Structure formats: structure tokens, C-alpha cells
Amino acid sequence: MQNLNSDTSEVYIQTWEWQLVLKVTNRFRTRERDELFAVLSLHVLELKRAARTGIEDWRPYLRRSLHHRAIRFVREEKALSTLAIQDSHSRVDKRPGPDFKLAFDGAWEKLSGKLKKLWLALADADGNQVEAAQKLGVHRNTVKNGMEKIVRILEENELGT
């Protein structure tokens, strides 16, 4: 509802719109749920301020718009966390010492032929499990299970996290 007595034309969020924002927020898995709620609330205000013509039914339009904005938020959050991980990896000295090489060689020898192929396929696919599964001609859950085995072997050789 707009306040017609004001020059700034204030915009308000109605109760059902708050409920819709909360509903959309709860549908997305994110570490920053409060921030997503704030972003979606602001998005409602921006849409109402724009007052676009030609929108026949505001409710479905708003629901779809909030859904797309939440998808974009999650995508941006994932990209930022990936950049943070890459940045933290770039700070680590990339020259492994002889102890690391010895431990890695021991872990590599413990891997079966299938797990070695999986490791190389994942490296070629930049860690993309679906792409690695397609290259190997296996289901993606097979790749996930293989990765768990690799991690266990690396941890046994004190190379895990």
C-alpha cells in the first residue's frame, strides 16, 4: 500500500508478503538465512517501488521473482565461498616437503585402480562429480562413495583434514 499524502511515496510490505518472503527463505539451504531474508525483503520493496505496469496478478509474480532472487543469492554465496577457499589455498606454500611426498606415495599405493582412475577423472573435471561420473560411465553416487574411500585412505596417511 502506498502513502499518497507523501512526496517520497513510501512503500509498505503487507503481512502476506512477509509470509511469502519467509516461506521462500526457508526453502533454500544457506548459511546466511538472515541475510537471504533481508535481501528478499529489500527485493519486495524494490519491486513495489518500480510499480511495473502489465503485471496481471501480483502474488504469483512476486513468488516467482523472490524465488529467482533467492537462487541468485545462493549462487553468489557459493561463488564467494569458492573464491575464499581458493584465496586461502593460494596462501599455503605449494611446495610439499619430503614427508608429504612420502605420505602421498603411500596413500597412492593403497588406492585401487578404480580409485586412481576416479582421482584422475575428478582432477580433469576440476572436482565436478557429475562430469567425472560421465567420463567414467558410472552413476554420480558411485563417484561420491569413491571419494569417501579416497578421503579415508588420505586420512589414514595423515593427509586428510
MOSULJO-V40322 format. One record per residue. RES is the residue in one letter. SS is DSSP state (H for helix, E for strand, - for the rest). OMEGA is omega in whole degrees, -180 to 180 (none if undefined). NEAR is the number of other ideal C-beta (glycine too) atoms within 12 Angstrom. Layout:
RES_SS_OMEGA_NEAR + RES_SS_OMEGA_NEAR
This chain:
M_-_-179_12 + Q_E_176_16 + N_-_-175_12 + L_-_-179_10 + N_-_-175_8 + S_-_178_10 + D_-_-178_7 + T_-_-178_10 + S_-_-180_16 + E_-_-180_15 + V_E_-179_22 + Y_-_175_17 + I_-_-179_27 + Q_-_-177_18 + T_H_-178_11 + W_H_177_15 + E_H_175_28 + W_H_-180_20 + Q_H_178_21 + L_H_177_32 + V_H_179_34 + L_H_-180_24 + K_H_179_20 + V_H_179_32 + T_H_-177_30 + N_H_179_18 + R_-_-176_21 + F_-_176_29 + R_-_179_14 + T_-_177_26 + R_-_-175_14 + E_-_-177_21 + R_H_179_22 + D_H_179_15 + E_H_177_20 + L_H_178_32 + F_H_180_29 + A_H_-180_19 + V_H_-180_28 + L_H_177_41 + S_H_177_29 + L_H_179_20 + H_H_177_31 + V_H_-180_34 + L_H_180_24 + E_H_178_19 + L_H_-179_27 + K_H_178_26 + R_H_-179_17 + A_H_177_16 + A_-_-179_14 + R_-_176_14 + T_-_178_6 + G_-_177_9 + I_-_-175_16 + E_-_-179_9 + D_-_-173_10 + W_H_-175_21 + R_H_179_18 + P_H_178_13 + Y_H_-179_21 + L_H_180_32 + R_H_-180_25 + R_H_-179_19 + S_H_178_27 + L_H_178_38 + H_H_-180_24 + H_H_179_19 + R_H_178_30 + A_H_177_35 + I_H_180_21 + R_H_179_20 + F_H_-179_32 + V_H_178_27 + R_H_179_17 + E_H_179_19 + E_H_180_23 + K_H_179_19 + A_H_180_14 + L_H_179_18 + S_H_176_17 + T_H_178_16 + L_H_179_14 + A_H_178_14 + I_H_180_15 + Q_H_180_15 + D_H_180_12 + S_H_177_11 + H_H_-178_12 + S_H_179_11 + R_H_-178_10 + V_-_177_12 + D_-_-174_9 + K_-_-179_9 + R_-_-179_8 + P_-_180_14 + G_-_-178_11 + P_H_178_10 + D_H_179_13 + F_H_-179_19 + K_H_179_15 + L_H_179_16 + A_H_-180_22 + F_H_178_23 + D_H_178_16 + G_H_179_18 + A_H_-179_26 + W_H_180_21 + E_H_180_16 + K_H_-179_22 + L_-_176_27 + S_-_179_15 + G_H_179_13 + K_H_180_19 + L_H_176_28 + K_H_177_21 + K_H_178_23 + L_H_179_34 + W_H_-178_29 + L_H_178_19 + A_H_177_30 + L_H_178_28 + A_H_179_16 + D_H_-177_16 + A_-_-178_21 + D_-_177_14 + G_-_-180_18 + N_-_-175_17 + Q_H_-179_25 + V_H_179_20 + E_H_178_18 + A_H_178_29 + A_H_179_24 + Q_H_179_18 + K_H_-178_21 + L_H_-179_25 + G_-_179_14 + V_-_178_21 + H_-_-177_15 + R_H_177_23 + N_H_175_13 + T_H_177_23 + V_H_180_31 + K_H_179_19 + N_H_178_19 + G_H_178_31 + M_H_178_26 + E_H_178_18 + K_H_179_23 + I_H_-180_33 + V_H_178_22 + R_H_180_18 + I_H_178_27 + L_H_179_24 + E_H_177_16 + E_H_180_17 + N_-_177_23 + E_-_177_15 + L_-_-177_24 + G_-_-180_15 + T_-_none_6
